[in-house]
Amino acid sequence: MIVGAVVALGAGLPCLLLVRSQPHPGLTFAAVSDRTMRVLLLAVGLVSFVGLLTFVSIAMEYFYDMTPFQASLAVIPAQIGAIIGAKVVATWAIRRWGGTRASRALLFIIAIAMLPLLGVQADTPAWYLVGIAAIFSCAGMGALTVLNAEVMRRAPAASTGSVSSFRTAASSIGAAFGVAVFGTLIISAVQVDAGITAVSLAQLEELAERLRMVGAISSAAALLGGLALLRVLRRQTN
């Protein structure tokens, strides 16, 4: 991971300097000079970072001795929740609160939705994790939809391409860190040999502890985004 970051930085800096040296660069940072825009992009990254569904699916394979196909079927309610979040919750929240306030509210909901993970034990029933994943997917996809719409709404007409690039970068970076952090936490808790899971009770308890850590980190990340948006809104009203 460190080597990859160094390589990316080494490749990215020359590209950045080249873009900035152009008389009329296609990518300009002026588009994100607004504080609200920067906080919205931060929130996009945080929601992408929290992406829980993949890791719940992996954890269920070990907890309940499911095949990958069975685990995929088990998270269908979460997929349905994501559709409802993107189509219904996002539309309702924007109409009720407006883009920035709706984003703040949904981030706080995500923070609350992650808290039940703190109660996961080695013998936790499957419906508990499925329910958490469904609620998160609904709120998470709703928040991401609202945030993306609000970012593009605030983009200057001449800089929509740059803003779209920054939005995509924020989402990609957040998701990459999520995979690195949460993937390491979940996968390292169990032992896999030649594609066959060999999970002892001690490993299940370790996996439950890692899921509790995922819940705490995810809740804190979403809370951070919500508080940042709350601060921006308070400054706008003062």
C-alpha positions as CSV (number, residue, x, y, z in Angstrom):
1,M,0.0,0.0,0.0
2,I,2.8,2.4,0.9
3,V,4.7,1.5,-2.3
4,G,1.5,2.1,-4.3
5,A,1.0,5.5,-2.7
6,V,4.6,6.5,-3.5
7,V,4.2,5.4,-7.1
8,A,0.9,7.2,-7.5
9,L,2.4,10.4,-5.9
10,G,5.4,10.2,-8.1
11,A,3.3,9.9,-11.2
12,G,0.7,12.4,-10.1
13,L,2.9,15.3,-9.2
14,P,4.5,15.7,-12.7
15,C,1.0,15.5,-14.3
16,L,-0.3,18.2,-11.8
17,L,2.6,20.5,-12.6
18,L,2.1,20.0,-16.3
19,V,-1.6,20.8,-16.1
20,R,-0.9,23.9,-14.0
21,S,1.7,25.2,-16.4
22,Q,-0.8,25.3,-19.3
23,P,-2.1,28.8,-20.2
24,H,-5.7,27.5,-20.2
25,P,-5.7,24.3,-18.2
26,G,-8.6,22.0,-18.5
27,L,-8.4,21.1,-14.8
28,T,-8.6,24.1,-12.5
29,F,-8.7,24.2,-8.7
30,A,-10.7,27.4,-8.8
31,A,-13.8,25.2,-9.1
32,V,-13.2,23.9,-5.6
33,S,-12.1,27.1,-3.9
34,D,-15.5,27.4,-2.3
35,R,-15.5,26.0,1.3
36,T,-18.9,24.3,0.9
37,M,-17.8,22.6,-2.2
38,R,-14.7,21.2,-0.5
39,V,-16.7,19.9,2.4
40,L,-19.2,18.3,0.0
41,L,-16.3,16.5,-1.7
42,L,-15.0,15.4,1.6
43,A,-18.4,14.0,2.4
44,V,-18.5,12.1,-0.9
45,G,-15.1,10.5,0.0
46,L,-16.3,9.6,3.5
47,V,-19.5,7.9,2.3
48,S,-17.5,5.9,-0.2
49,F,-15.0,5.0,2.5
50,V,-17.7,3.6,4.7
51,G,-19.0,1.3,2.0
52,L,-20.1,-1.6,4.2
53,L,-21.9,-4.1,1.9
54,T,-18.9,-6.0,0.5
55,F,-17.4,-6.7,3.9
56,V,-20.7,-7.8,5.5
57,S,-21.1,-10.2,2.6
58,I,-17.6,-11.6,3.2
59,A,-18.1,-11.8,7.0
60,M,-21.4,-13.7,6.5
61,E,-19.5,-16.4,4.6
62,Y,-17.5,-17.2,7.7
63,F,-20.1,-16.5,10.4
64,Y,-22.7,-18.8,8.8
65,D,-20.7,-21.1,6.6
66,M,-22.3,-19.7,3.5
67,T,-21.0,-20.1,-0.1
68,P,-20.3,-16.8,-1.9
69,F,-23.5,-17.3,-3.8
70,Q,-25.5,-17.7,-0.7
71,A,-23.9,-14.7,0.9
72,S,-24.8,-12.7,-2.2
73,L,-28.4,-13.8,-2.0
74,A,-28.4,-12.8,1.7
75,V,-27.6,-9.2,0.9
76,I,-30.4,-8.8,-1.6
77,P,-32.3,-6.7,0.9
78,A,-29.3,-4.4,1.1
79,Q,-29.4,-4.0,-2.7
80,I,-33.1,-3.2,-2.6
81,G,-32.3,-0.7,0.2
82,A,-29.7,0.9,-2.1
83,I,-32.3,1.3,-4.9
84,I,-34.8,2.8,-2.5
85,G,-32.2,5.2,-1.1
86,A,-31.1,6.4,-4.5
87,K,-34.6,6.8,-6.0
88,V,-37.0,7.5,-3.0
89,V,-35.0,8.7,0.0
90,A,-32.7,11.1,-2.0
91,T,-35.6,12.7,-3.8
92,W,-37.6,13.1,-0.6
93,A,-34.7,14.5,1.3
94,I,-33.8,17.1,-1.3
95,R,-37.4,18.3,-1.5
96,R,-37.7,18.5,2.2
97,W,-34.3,20.0,3.2
98,G,-32.4,21.0,0.1
99,G,-29.1,19.4,-1.1
100,T,-26.7,20.4,1.7
101,R,-29.0,19.9,4.6
102,A,-30.2,16.6,3.2
103,S,-26.6,15.5,2.9
104,R,-26.0,16.4,6.5
105,A,-29.1,14.6,7.7
106,L,-28.3,11.4,5.8
107,L,-24.7,11.4,7.1
108,F,-26.0,11.5,10.6
109,I,-28.4,8.7,9.8
110,I,-25.4,6.6,8.5
111,A,-23.5,7.3,11.7
112,I,-26.5,6.0,13.7
113,A,-27.0,3.0,11.4
114,M,-23.5,1.8,12.0
115,L,-23.9,1.7,15.8
116,P,-25.6,-1.7,15.9
117,L,-22.4,-3.2,14.5
118,L,-21.0,-2.5,18.0
119,G,-23.2,-5.3,19.3
120,V,-22.1,-8.0,16.9
121,Q,-21.0,-11.3,18.6
122,A,-19.8,-14.6,17.3
123,D,-23.3,-16.0,17.6
124,T,-25.2,-13.0,16.1
125,P,-28.0,-14.2,13.8
126,A,-27.8,-13.5,10.1
127,W,-30.8,-11.2,10.0
128,Y,-29.0,-8.8,12.3
129,L,-26.2,-8.2,9.8
130,V,-28.6,-8.2,6.8
131,G,-30.8,-5.6,8.5
132,I,-27.8,-3.3,9.3
133,A,-26.6,-3.7,5.7
134,A,-30.0,-2.8,4.3
135,I,-30.4,0.3,6.4
136,F,-26.8,1.4,5.6
137,S,-27.3,0.8,1.9
138,C,-30.5,2.9,1.9
139,A,-29.0,5.8,3.8
140,G,-25.6,5.5,2.1
141,M,-26.8,5.4,-1.5
142,G,-29.3,8.2,-0.6
143,A,-26.5,10.3,0.8
144,L,-24.2,9.7,-2.2
145,T,-27.0,10.5,-4.6
146,V,-27.8,13.8,-2.9
147,L,-24.1,14.7,-2.5
148,N,-23.3,14.1,-6.1
149,A,-26.3,16.2,-7.2
150,E,-25.4,19.0,-4.8
151,V,-21.7,19.0,-5.9
152,M,-22.7,19.4,-9.6
153,R,-25.4,21.9,-8.8
154,R,-22.8,24.2,-7.2
155,A,-20.3,23.7,-9.9
156,P,-19.6,26.8,-12.0
157,A,-21.0,26.5,-15.5
158,A,-17.5,26.7,-17.0
159,S,-16.0,24.2,-14.6
160,T,-18.4,21.3,-14.5
161,G,-15.8,19.0,-16.0
162,S,-13.2,19.8,-13.4
163,V,-15.8,19.5,-10.6
164,S,-16.9,16.1,-11.9
165,S,-13.3,14.9,-11.9
166,F,-12.8,16.0,-8.3
167,R,-16.0,14.3,-7.3
168,T,-15.0,11.1,-9.0
169,A,-11.5,11.3,-7.4
170,A,-13.0,11.9,-4.0
171,S,-15.3,8.8,-4.4
172,S,-12.4,6.6,-5.7
173,I,-10.0,7.6,-3.0
174,G,-12.6,7.1,-0.3
175,A,-13.5,3.6,-1.7
176,A,-9.8,2.7,-2.0
177,F,-9.1,3.6,1.6
178,G,-12.2,1.7,2.7
179,V,-11.0,-1.5,0.9
180,A,-7.5,-1.1,2.4
181,V,-8.7,-0.5,6.0
182,F,-11.9,-2.6,6.3
183,G,-10.7,-5.4,3.9
184,T,-7.6,-5.8,6.1
185,L,-9.6,-5.9,9.3
186,I,-12.1,-8.5,8.0
187,I,-9.8,-10.8,5.9
188,S,-7.0,-10.9,8.5
189,A,-9.4,-12.2,11.2
190,V,-9.9,-15.5,9.4
191,Q,-7.7,-18.2,7.8
192,V,-8.3,-19.4,4.3
193,D,-6.3,-22.4,3.0
194,A,-6.6,-23.4,-0.7
195,G,-10.0,-21.7,-1.0
196,I,-11.5,-23.6,2.0
197,T,-12.4,-21.7,5.1
198,A,-11.1,-23.0,8.4
199,V,-12.6,-20.8,11.0
200,S,-12.4,-21.6,14.7
201,L,-14.5,-20.2,17.4
202,A,-11.6,-17.9,18.4
203,Q,-11.5,-16.7,14.8
204,L,-15.2,-16.0,14.8
205,E,-14.9,-14.0,18.0
206,E,-12.0,-12.1,16.4
207,L,-14.1,-11.5,13.3
208,A,-16.9,-10.2,15.5
209,E,-14.5,-7.8,17.2
210,R,-13.3,-6.6,13.8
211,L,-16.8,-5.9,12.7
212,R,-17.3,-3.9,15.8
213,M,-14.2,-1.9,14.8
214,V,-15.7,-1.4,11.4
215,G,-18.9,-0.1,13.0
216,A,-17.0,2.3,15.2
217,I,-14.8,3.6,12.4
218,S,-17.7,3.9,10.0
219,S,-19.9,5.8,12.5
220,A,-17.1,8.2,13.3
221,A,-16.3,8.9,9.6
222,A,-20.0,9.6,8.8
223,L,-20.3,11.7,11.9
224,L,-17.2,13.7,10.9
225,G,-18.8,14.4,7.5
226,G,-22.1,15.4,9.1
227,L,-20.5,17.8,11.6
228,A,-18.4,19.4,8.8
229,L,-21.6,20.1,6.8
230,L,-23.3,21.3,9.9
231,R,-20.5,23.8,10.5
232,V,-20.7,25.1,6.9
233,L,-24.5,25.5,7.2
234,R,-24.1,27.5,10.5
235,R,-21.6,29.8,8.9
236,Q,-23.9,30.4,6.0
237,T,-26.7,31.4,8.3
238,N,-24.6,33.7,10.5
